[in-house]
Amino acid sequence: MRELKTTRLCVHRTSQHMYAQVIDEAGERVLAQASTLDESLRDGSTGNKEAAAKVGTLIAQRAQEAGIKRVAFDRAGYKYHGRVKSLAEAAREEGLEF
């Protein structure tokens, strides 16, 4: 069976922060990244759904600046719920397709 490779939007979450990376097809390079550690997102709380949505918006903008419009969503085993869902929905609203 042939495995199709595609650019991935990988998500990682901790109790205090959200991280998102767009990784190339080979899994070797990070093409865009955003997290609640970015200067523009450090205002207020960083471990809630609103902060995750801001990360989703920012990662979509940065991915589009890098010429990426379509990705596969890699939630790294986290349930599609809460902060992970907020990040994904915000990225879709900003124009990223997955």
All heavy atoms as an XYZ file, in Angstrom:
758
protein
N       0.832     -1.173      0.000
C       0.000      0.000      0.000
C       0.885      1.247      0.000
O       1.787      1.372      0.821
C      -0.897     -0.036      1.244
C      -1.967      0.960      1.244
S      -3.033      0.561      2.651
C      -4.309      1.666      2.313
N       0.620      2.160     -0.912
C       1.428      3.364     -1.048
C       0.923      4.448     -0.106
O      -0.258      4.745     -0.062
C       1.347      3.856     -2.476
C       2.303      4.944     -2.775
C       2.234      5.320     -4.226
N       2.409      6.760     -4.255
C       1.800      7.589     -5.040
N       0.948      7.130     -5.900
N       2.025      8.863     -4.980
N       1.822      5.018      0.642
C       1.459      6.076      1.582
C       1.569      7.429      0.887
O       2.595      7.770      0.306
C       2.400      6.043      2.787
C       2.059      7.064      3.824
C       2.994      7.003      5.005
O       3.439      5.905      5.365
O       3.267      8.065      5.566
N       0.488      8.194      0.912
C       0.518      9.531      0.345
C       1.085     10.484      1.373
O       0.692     10.474      2.536
C      -0.894      9.968     -0.044
C      -1.564      9.158     -1.140
C      -2.996      9.639     -1.321
C      -0.805      9.282     -2.429
N       2.001     11.309      0.925
C       2.604     12.274      1.843
C       2.053     13.646      1.536
O       1.851     14.002      0.383
C       4.112     12.258      1.702
C       4.692     10.926      2.122
C       6.164     10.993      2.260
C       6.656      9.643      2.742
N       7.950      9.713      3.312
N       1.810     14.401      2.579
C       1.285     15.750      2.425
C       1.843     16.635      3.523
O       2.347     16.147      4.539
C      -0.252     15.734      2.449
O      -0.723     17.036      2.174
C      -0.784     15.254      3.785
N       1.743     17.905      3.320
C       2.164     18.862      4.332
C       1.210     18.735      5.526
O       0.007     18.618      5.354
C       2.100     20.284      3.748
O       2.885     20.316      2.568
C       2.616     21.299      4.728
N       1.756     18.748      6.738
C       0.945     18.525      7.940
C       0.916     19.749      8.845
O       1.918     20.443      8.985
C       1.518     17.368      8.765
C       1.469     16.044      8.083
C       2.066     14.952      8.951
N       3.489     15.207      9.165
C       4.130     14.923     10.297
N       3.510     14.398     11.314
N       5.406     15.168     10.409
N      -0.233     19.964      9.460
C      -0.377     20.943     10.531
C      -0.401     20.143     11.824
O      -1.369     19.445     12.116
C      -1.660     21.755     10.380
C      -2.049     22.635     11.568
C      -0.962     23.667     11.873
C      -3.367     23.333     11.308
N       0.693     20.192     12.581
C       0.831     19.424     13.816
C       0.527     20.316     15.013
O       0.985     21.452     15.082
C       2.241     18.874     13.947
S       2.684     17.775     12.616
N      -0.213     19.752     15.957
C      -0.629     20.495     17.144
C      -0.071     19.817     18.386
O      -0.043     18.587     18.486
C      -2.168     20.538     17.231
C      -2.631     21.190     18.504
C      -2.741     21.267     16.037
N       0.381     20.624     19.320
C       0.801     20.135     20.631
C       0.209     21.068     21.674
O       0.177     22.278     21.473
C       2.327     20.117     20.749
C       2.803     19.650     22.075
N       2.725     18.338     22.463
C       3.333     20.325     23.120
C       3.209     18.230     23.705
N       3.572     19.430     24.115
N      -0.265     20.501     22.766
C      -0.825     21.342     23.819
C      -0.286     20.913     25.176
O       0.029     19.752     25.400
C      -2.343     21.299     23.825
C      -2.941     19.973     24.212
C      -4.457     20.055     24.232
N      -5.063     18.776     24.477
C      -5.294     18.261     25.681
N      -4.965     18.933     26.757
N      -5.839     17.081     25.814
N      -0.143     21.892     26.034
C       0.181     21.644     27.429
C      -0.905     22.325     28.236
O      -1.811     22.942     27.689
C       1.567     22.214     27.805
O       1.540     23.634     27.690
C       2.665     21.649     26.920
N      -0.811     22.252     29.536
C      -1.836     22.888     30.356
C      -1.802     24.407     30.242
O      -2.807     25.073     30.472
C      -1.673     22.474     31.823
O      -0.409     22.894     32.303
N      -0.667     24.967     29.848
C      -0.534     26.419     29.784
C      -0.399     26.990     28.384
O      -0.648     28.174     28.182
C       0.683     26.860     30.604
C       0.536     26.574     32.065
C       1.774     26.984     32.845
O       2.816     27.248     32.259
N       1.652     27.041     34.151
N      -0.015     26.184     27.389
C       0.279     26.730     26.064
C      -0.228     25.825     24.953
O      -0.464     24.641     25.150
C       1.784     26.946     25.887
C       2.347     27.974     26.799
N       2.145     29.318     26.629
C       3.091     27.857     27.927
C       2.740     29.989     27.591
N       3.325     29.119     28.394
N      -0.348     26.427     23.743
C      -0.689     25.713     22.508
C       0.424     25.981     21.502
O       0.912     27.106     21.399
C      -2.009     26.216     21.915
C      -3.235     25.799     22.656
S      -3.564     24.031     22.608
C      -3.934     23.757     20.893
N       0.784     24.949     20.757
C       1.825     25.051     19.745
C       1.295     24.464     18.440
O       0.592     23.452     18.465
C       3.067     24.247     20.152
C       3.606     24.584     21.522
C       3.124     23.952     22.652
C       4.609     25.536     21.672
C       3.615     24.256     23.904
C       5.115     25.836     22.925
C       4.608     25.199     24.038
O       5.104     25.499     25.277
N       1.641     25.065     17.317
C       1.251     24.548     16.009
C       2.416     24.724     15.047
O       3.095     25.758     15.064
C       0.030     25.281     15.483
N       2.642     23.691     14.229
C       3.718     23.736     13.237
C       3.200     23.184     11.922
O       2.436     22.208     11.913
C       4.904     22.871     13.654
C       5.617     23.312     14.877
C       6.768     22.381     15.216
O       6.700     21.182     14.965
N       7.822     22.934     15.781
N       3.613     23.771     10.820
C       3.353     23.221      9.501
C       4.663     22.575      9.059
O       5.690     23.242      8.976
C       2.908     24.310      8.506
C       2.751     23.718      7.120
C       1.610     24.945      8.969
N       4.607     21.256      8.820
C       5.792     20.461      8.504
C       5.699     19.965      7.066
O       4.622     19.549      6.622
C       5.928     19.281      9.489
C       6.037     19.823     10.911
C       7.120     18.409      9.144
C       6.043     18.771     11.980
N       6.820     19.966      6.334
C       6.827     19.557      4.931
C       6.510     18.066      4.778
O       6.407     17.329      5.749
C       8.147     19.922      4.261
C       9.315     19.066      4.715
O       9.201     18.364      5.736
O      10.354     19.105      4.045
N       6.366     17.642      3.508
C       5.945     16.275      3.188
C       6.885     15.219      3.737
O       6.464     14.159      4.169
C       5.821     16.097      1.667
C       4.777     16.950      1.019
C       5.285     18.336      0.631
O       6.478     18.651      0.863
O       4.486     19.113      0.112
N       8.173     15.509      3.718
C       9.159     14.535      4.180
C       9.286     14.520      5.705
O       9.895     13.619      6.268
C      10.514     14.832      3.553
N       8.729     15.505      6.370
C       8.828     15.577      7.818
C      10.160     16.101      8.307
O      10.534     15.888      9.459
N      10.884     16.787      7.431
C      12.223     17.241      7.772
C      12.318     18.715      8.137
O      13.224     19.117      8.840
C      13.165     16.965      6.598
C      13.301     15.493      6.297
C      14.111     15.246      5.046
O      14.432     16.211      4.322
O      14.419     14.076      4.775
N      11.390     19.538      7.618
C      11.504     20.980      7.834
C      10.198     21.560      8.362
O       9.125     21.166      7.941
C      11.839     21.698      6.524
C      13.193     21.382      5.985
C      13.520     22.196      4.743
N      12.400     22.197      3.803
C      12.043     23.243      3.074
N      12.708     24.367      3.166
N      11.037     23.167      2.234
N      10.321     22.519      9.236
C       9.176     23.285      9.720
C       9.033     24.484      8.795
O       9.943     25.299      8.673
C       9.375     23.733     11.184
C       8.233     24.618     11.627
C       9.509     22.523     12.092
N       7.876     24.588      8.140
C       7.647     25.652      7.170
C       7.016     26.887      7.814
O       7.209     28.000      7.336
C       6.753     25.136      6.048
C       7.279     23.877      5.341
C       6.240     23.351      4.369
C       8.582     24.178      4.635
N       6.252     26.680      8.880
C       5.632     27.789      9.610
C       5.343     27.302     11.020
O       5.132     26.105     11.242
C       4.348     28.235      8.932
N       5.352     28.212     11.970
C       5.046     27.835     13.356
C       4.373     28.995     14.063
O       4.563     30.150     13.699
C       6.303     27.393     14.096
C       7.344     28.470     14.319
C       7.075     29.305     15.559
O       6.461     28.844     16.504
N       7.499     30.554     15.535
N       3.577     28.658     15.068
C       2.938     29.666     15.922
C       2.656     29.010     17.268
O       2.450     27.800     17.353
C       1.645     30.171     15.296
N       2.673     29.811     18.306
C       2.352     29.303     19.634
C       1.918     30.460     20.518
O       2.061     31.617     20.154
C       3.549     28.586     20.263
O       4.526     29.519     20.665
N       1.416     30.120     21.675
C       1.029     31.153     22.628
C       2.251     31.822     23.246
O       2.101     32.771     24.006
C       0.132     30.573     23.738
O       0.770     29.425     24.299
C      -1.235     30.192     23.198
N       3.437     31.354     22.911
C       4.665     31.987     23.376
C       5.077     33.165     22.496
O       5.974     33.915     22.864
C       5.807     30.964     23.426
C       5.621     29.829     24.431
C       6.738     28.808     24.284
C       5.563     30.358     25.840
N       4.434     33.321     21.322
C       4.723     34.469     20.453
C       4.390     35.759     21.179
O       3.422     35.833     21.935
C       3.902     34.391     19.165
C       4.417     33.318     18.216
O       5.568     32.888     18.387
O       3.665     32.939     17.312
N       5.186     36.777     20.916
C       5.008     38.077     21.577
C       3.588     38.624     21.401
O       3.016     39.165     22.334
C       6.013     39.086     21.015
C       7.450     38.813     21.405
C       7.722     39.059     22.879
O       7.121     39.970     23.457
O       8.548     38.321     23.440
N       3.026     38.492     20.207
C       1.710     39.063     19.934
C       0.576     38.328     20.643
O      -0.519     38.862     20.778
C       1.447     39.069     18.428
O       1.464     37.751     17.926
N       0.817     37.116     21.118
C      -0.234     36.311     21.752
C      -0.068     36.150     23.261
O      -0.818     35.416     23.884
C      -0.289     34.920     21.107
C      -0.537     34.883     19.609
C      -0.553     33.447     19.128
C      -1.827     35.582     19.259
N       0.882     36.835     23.853
C       1.162     36.642     25.275
C       0.248     37.442     26.188
O       0.325     37.320     27.399
C       2.615     36.996     25.564
C       3.510     36.044     24.801
C       4.672     35.566     25.450
N       4.499     35.054     26.770
C       5.452     34.462     27.435
N       6.618     34.334     26.896
N       5.263     34.014     28.640
N      -0.621     38.271     25.629
C      -1.537     39.059     26.462
C      -2.583     38.136     27.075
O      -3.181     37.326     26.392
C      -2.258     40.113     25.614
C      -1.288     41.012     24.882
O      -0.076     40.844     25.080
O      -1.752     41.867     24.123
N      -2.809     38.255     28.343
C      -3.858     37.475     29.010
C      -3.512     36.015     29.159
O      -2.352     35.608     29.163
N      -4.542     35.205     29.245
C      -4.391     33.781     29.455
C      -3.908     33.088     28.187
O      -4.307     33.444     27.082
C      -5.735     33.184     29.898
O      -5.593     31.808     30.122
N      -3.066     32.078     28.339
C      -2.527     31.361     27.184
C      -2.995     29.912     27.135
O      -2.638     29.195     26.206
C      -0.991     31.377     27.206
O      -0.530     30.789     28.424
C      -0.455     32.779     27.061
N      -3.786     29.465     28.081
C      -4.198     28.070     28.130
C      -5.684     27.864     27.955
O      -6.240     26.919     28.491
N      -6.359     28.740     27.187
C      -7.793     28.577     26.992
C      -8.137     28.525     25.506
O      -7.272     28.615     24.648
C      -8.567     29.711     27.686
C      -8.155     31.083     27.205
O      -7.584     31.232     26.136
N      -8.446     32.093     28.002
N      -9.433     28.354     25.194
C      -9.868     28.214     23.807
C      -9.635     29.476     22.987
O      -9.332     29.392     21.801
C     -11.345     27.834     23.753
C     -11.622     26.412     24.187
C     -13.007     26.022     23.757
C     -13.875     25.756     24.940
N     -15.220     25.323     24.568
N      -9.775     30.631     23.600
C      -9.564     31.880     22.874
C      -8.105     32.005     22.418
O      -7.823     32.417     21.297
C      -9.953     33.092     23.728
C     -11.440     33.212     23.983
C     -11.942     32.287     25.092
O     -11.130     31.851     25.953
O     -13.141     31.983     25.093
N      -7.189     31.642     23.286
C      -5.766     31.679     22.932
C      -5.471     30.663     21.825
O      -4.695     30.940     20.908
C      -4.906     31.410     24.158
N      -6.091     29.486     21.904
C      -5.898     28.465     20.869
C      -6.419     28.956     19.521
O      -5.800     28.714     18.484
C      -6.603     27.174     21.272
N      -7.534     29.671     19.529
C      -8.082     30.219     18.285
C      -7.137     31.259     17.692
O      -6.953     31.322     16.470
C      -9.449     30.830     18.541
N      -6.498     32.055     18.531
C      -5.527     33.038     18.043
C      -4.331     32.341     17.402
O      -3.806     32.792     16.388
C      -5.064     33.943     19.184
C      -6.133     34.895     19.670
C      -5.624     35.717     20.828
C      -6.714     36.588     21.421
N      -6.242     37.326     22.607
N      -3.898     31.223     17.991
C      -2.796     30.445     17.418
C      -3.222     29.881     16.064
O      -2.451     29.900     15.093
C      -2.338     29.315     18.373
C      -1.342     28.395     17.685
C      -1.736     29.899     19.636
N      -4.458     29.393     15.961
C      -4.972     28.873     14.696
C      -4.991     29.928     13.605
O      -4.614     29.676     12.461
N      -5.423     31.124     13.951
C      -5.441     32.230     12.989
C      -4.030     32.576     12.543
O      -3.757     32.736     11.349
C      -6.118     33.462     13.622
O      -7.450     33.120     13.995
C      -6.137     34.632     12.670
N      -3.110     32.668     13.498
C      -1.732     33.035     13.190
C      -1.025     31.973     12.352
O      -0.314     32.295     11.397
C      -0.963     33.303     14.483
C       0.448     33.846     14.351
C       0.449     35.174     13.586
C       1.067     34.040     15.727
N      -1.233     30.692     12.658
C      -0.566     29.634     11.884
C      -1.103     29.603     10.463
O      -0.355     29.377      9.515
C      -0.656     28.242     12.570
C       0.290     27.244     11.896
C      -2.056     27.690     12.567
C       1.732     27.518     12.060
N      -2.388     29.869     10.283
C      -2.959     29.901      8.934
C      -2.367     31.061      8.134
O      -2.022     30.899      6.955
C      -4.473     30.020      9.006
N      -2.223     32.216      8.745
C      -1.633     33.363      8.063
C      -0.189     33.086      7.666
O       0.224     33.365      6.543
C      -1.700     34.602      8.959
C      -3.082     35.132      9.173
C      -3.134     36.212     10.250
O      -2.157     36.455     10.958
N      -4.294     36.842     10.381
N       0.570     32.511      8.587
C       1.978     32.229      8.297
C       2.134     31.137      7.246
O       3.056     31.181      6.430
C       2.711     31.857      9.586
C       2.874     33.050     10.497
C       3.613     32.704     11.763
N       3.803     33.898     12.592
C       4.307     33.878     13.810
N       4.702     32.725     14.360
N       4.443     35.000     14.498
N       1.248     30.139      7.266
C       1.302     29.081      6.256
C       0.996     29.656      4.881
O       1.675     29.325      3.898
C       0.311     27.975      6.602
N       0.014     30.535      4.796
C      -0.325     31.136      3.510
C       0.796     32.042      3.008
O       1.054     32.107      1.809
C      -1.647     31.881      3.616
C      -2.816     30.929      3.766
C      -4.132     31.621      4.034
O      -4.176     32.800      4.308
N      -5.201     30.852      3.952
N       1.487     32.728      3.914
C       2.646     33.532      3.527
C       3.752     32.657      2.946
O       4.508     33.088      2.080
C       3.179     34.311      4.726
C       2.304     35.460      5.163
C       2.752     36.082      6.479
O       3.819     35.691      6.998
O       2.027     36.952      6.981
N       3.840     31.410      3.433
C       4.840     30.461      2.932
C       4.357     29.738      1.681
O       5.050     28.860      1.160
C       5.181     29.448      4.025
N       3.149     30.070      1.198
C       2.623     29.469     -0.026
C       1.886     28.168      0.184
O       1.693     27.398     -0.754
N       1.435     27.907      1.392
C       0.741     26.657      1.706
C      -0.732     26.954      1.944
O      -1.078     27.803      2.764
C       1.353     25.997      2.957
C       2.817     25.701      2.692
C       0.592     24.746      3.342
C       3.626     25.520      3.926
N      -1.588     26.236      1.201
C      -3.030     26.443      1.354
C      -3.736     25.192      1.847
O      -4.806     25.269      2.424
C      -3.639     26.877      0.020
C      -3.125     28.222     -0.437
C      -3.803     28.656     -1.697
C      -3.157     29.931     -2.177
N      -4.003     31.062     -2.061
N      -3.133     24.018      1.619
C      -3.783     22.752      1.977
C      -2.844     21.932      2.858
O      -1.669     21.752      2.524
C      -4.115     21.993      0.707
C      -4.957     20.787      0.903
C      -5.402     20.266     -0.477
N      -6.526     19.380     -0.423
C      -7.769     19.730     -0.131
N      -8.040     20.965      0.155
N      -8.736     18.839     -0.112
N      -3.365     21.433      3.974
C      -2.581     20.623      4.911
C      -3.427     19.458      5.420
O      -4.643     19.456      5.277
C      -2.100     21.454      6.130
C      -1.144     22.544      5.721
C      -3.274     22.028      6.891
N      -2.762     18.503      6.017
C      -3.430     17.437      6.757
C      -3.330     17.815      8.234
O      -2.276     18.250      8.694
C      -2.758     16.094      6.502
N      -4.426     17.659      8.965
C      -4.444     18.045     10.378
C      -3.968     16.880     11.228
O      -4.590     15.826     11.271
C      -5.850     18.474     10.788
C      -5.924     19.067     12.163
C      -5.166     20.169     12.511
C      -6.762     18.519     13.122
C      -5.232     20.722     13.774
C      -6.839     19.065     14.388
C      -6.074     20.164     14.713
N      -2.833     17.058     11.883
C      -2.243     16.037     12.758
C      -2.443     16.500     14.192
O      -1.749     17.384     14.676
C      -0.758     15.894     12.436
C      -0.056     14.851     13.276
O      -0.717     14.231     14.144
O       1.153     14.661     13.076
N      -3.405     15.893     14.871
C      -3.720     16.319     16.240
C      -2.909     15.569     17.284
O      -3.120     15.729     18.483
C      -5.211     16.217     16.504
C      -5.805     14.898     16.203
C      -7.329     14.921     16.277
N      -7.846     13.642     15.858
C      -7.895     12.572     16.609
N      -7.476     12.615     17.850
N      -8.350     11.434     16.141
N      -1.992     14.738     16.856
C      -1.039     14.041     17.727
C      -1.713     13.243     18.835
O      -1.238     13.192     19.959
C      -0.031     15.028     18.312
N      -2.833     12.632     18.529
C      -3.520     11.792     19.505
C      -4.466     12.531     20.431
O      -5.201     11.909     21.190
N      -4.470     13.850     20.385
C      -5.403     14.613     21.215
C      -6.798     14.515     20.616
O      -6.960     14.479     19.398
C      -5.000     16.100     21.281
C      -3.640     16.341     21.877
C      -2.613     16.847     21.103
C      -3.386     16.049     23.208
C      -1.365     17.088     21.631
C      -2.127     16.269     23.752
C      -1.128     16.786     22.967
O       0.103     17.004     23.504
N      -7.800     14.483     21.460
C      -9.176     14.459     20.976
C      -9.498     15.765     20.266
O      -8.996     16.827     20.627
C     -10.158     14.264     22.133
C     -10.090     12.901     22.757
C     -11.132     12.766     23.833
C     -11.068     11.390     24.452
N     -12.084     11.211     25.497
N     -10.356     15.657     19.244
C     -10.799     16.849     18.520
C     -11.883     17.505     19.376
O     -13.073     17.318     19.173
C     -11.334     16.460     17.141
C     -11.628     17.646     16.266
C     -10.604     18.327     15.626
C     -12.930     18.096     16.089
C     -10.854     19.415     14.824
C     -13.192     19.191     15.287
C     -12.159     19.839     14.662
O     -12.417     20.924     13.870
N     -11.418     18.254     20.366
C     -12.307     18.804     21.377
C     -11.607     19.985     22.037
O     -10.395     20.047     22.105
C     -12.572     17.698     22.394
C     -13.478     18.071     23.511
N     -13.240     19.109     24.368
C     -14.654     17.544     23.922
C     -14.211     19.202     25.254
N     -15.082     18.267     24.992
N     -12.350     20.942     22.501
C     -11.791     22.038     23.278
C     -10.806     22.887     22.513
O     -11.106     23.429     21.455
N      -9.604     23.002     23.055
C      -8.588     23.880     22.464
C      -8.112     23.408     21.095
O      -7.850     24.218     20.218
C      -7.402     24.028     23.410
C      -7.766     24.776     24.681
C      -6.576     25.025     25.545
N      -6.090     23.761     26.114
C      -4.848     23.553     26.514
N      -3.951     24.495     26.413
N      -4.497     22.403     27.022
N      -8.015     22.107     20.901
C      -7.589     21.576     19.604
C      -8.632     21.922     18.541
O      -8.304     22.359     17.435
C      -7.352     20.049     19.689
C      -7.066     19.458     18.322
C      -6.211     19.743     20.657
N      -9.887     21.767     18.882
C     -10.976     22.104     17.962
C     -10.998     23.604     17.665
O     -11.184     24.020     16.513
C     -12.308     21.664     18.560
C     -13.485     21.901     17.662
C     -14.769     21.388     18.300
C     -15.958     21.663     17.415
N     -17.204     21.187     18.038
N     -10.794     24.431     18.668
C     -10.771     25.885     18.467
C      -9.657     26.296     17.524
O      -9.853     27.145     16.645
C     -10.597     26.607     19.801
O     -11.706     26.425     20.615
N      -8.475     25.711     17.698
C      -7.347     26.012     16.818
C      -7.685     25.621     15.379
O      -7.475     26.403     14.450
C      -6.109     25.271     17.302
C      -4.805     25.600     16.593
C      -3.651     25.513     17.579
C      -4.544     24.701     15.427
N      -8.235     24.429     15.186
C      -8.554     23.946     13.843
C      -9.610     24.814     13.168
O      -9.479     25.183     11.998
C      -9.022     22.496     13.909
N     -10.658     25.163     13.887
C     -11.727     25.968     13.310
C     -11.237     27.364     12.937
O     -11.608     27.899     11.893
C     -12.905     26.057     14.272
C     -13.658     24.745     14.390
C     -14.761     24.766     15.437
O     -14.819     25.728     16.235
O     -15.553     23.818     15.449
N     -10.387     27.951     13.759
C      -9.838     29.277     13.456
C      -8.935     29.222     12.221
O      -8.962     30.133     11.388
C      -9.069     29.821     14.651
N      -8.151     28.166     12.083
C      -7.284     28.015     10.911
C      -8.123     27.859      9.645
O      -7.794     28.438      8.606
C      -6.351     26.823     11.089
N      -9.211     27.107      9.734
C     -10.106     26.956      8.578
C     -10.753     28.285      8.210
O     -10.866     28.625      7.040
C     -11.199     25.941      8.886
C     -10.772     24.528      8.724
C     -11.973     23.592      8.739
N     -11.535     22.238      8.827
C     -11.649     21.472      9.901
N     -12.197     21.935     10.990
N     -11.217     20.223      9.882
N     -11.205     29.029      9.204
C     -11.841     30.318      8.942
C     -10.874     31.300      8.286
O     -11.291     32.153      7.505
C     -12.379     30.923     10.239
C     -13.611     30.227     10.770
C     -14.037     30.752     12.130
O     -13.488     31.779     12.580
O     -14.921     30.122     12.727
N      -9.596     31.151      8.584
C      -8.581     32.052      8.017
C      -8.193     31.619      6.594
O      -7.458     32.322      5.929
C      -7.355     32.075      8.931
C      -6.405     33.197      8.696
C      -6.997     34.578      8.922
O      -7.888     34.717      9.782
O      -6.566     35.498      8.233
N      -8.684     30.458      6.138
C      -8.459     30.063      4.757
C      -7.609     28.829      4.548
O      -7.390     28.411      3.410
N      -7.116     28.206      5.603
C      -6.321     26.985      5.476
C      -7.268     25.810      5.250
O      -8.267     25.682      5.958
C      -5.483     26.783      6.744
C      -4.247     25.923      6.658
C      -3.282     26.462      5.609
C      -3.554     25.861      7.992
N      -6.976     24.975      4.289
C      -7.842     23.839      3.955
C      -7.266     22.545      4.502
O      -6.100     22.243      4.304
C      -7.988     23.710      2.442
C      -8.634     24.904      1.799
C      -8.660     24.779      0.282
O      -8.452     23.660     -0.236
O      -8.865     25.807     -0.368
N      -8.120     21.760      5.180
C      -7.755     20.396      5.596
C      -8.983     19.597      5.886
O     -10.090     20.057      5.860
C      -6.787     20.367      6.786
C      -7.139     21.172      7.983
C      -7.787     20.615      9.067
C      -6.797     22.523      8.065
C      -8.079     21.364     10.193
C      -7.079     23.270      9.175
C      -7.721     22.690     10.238
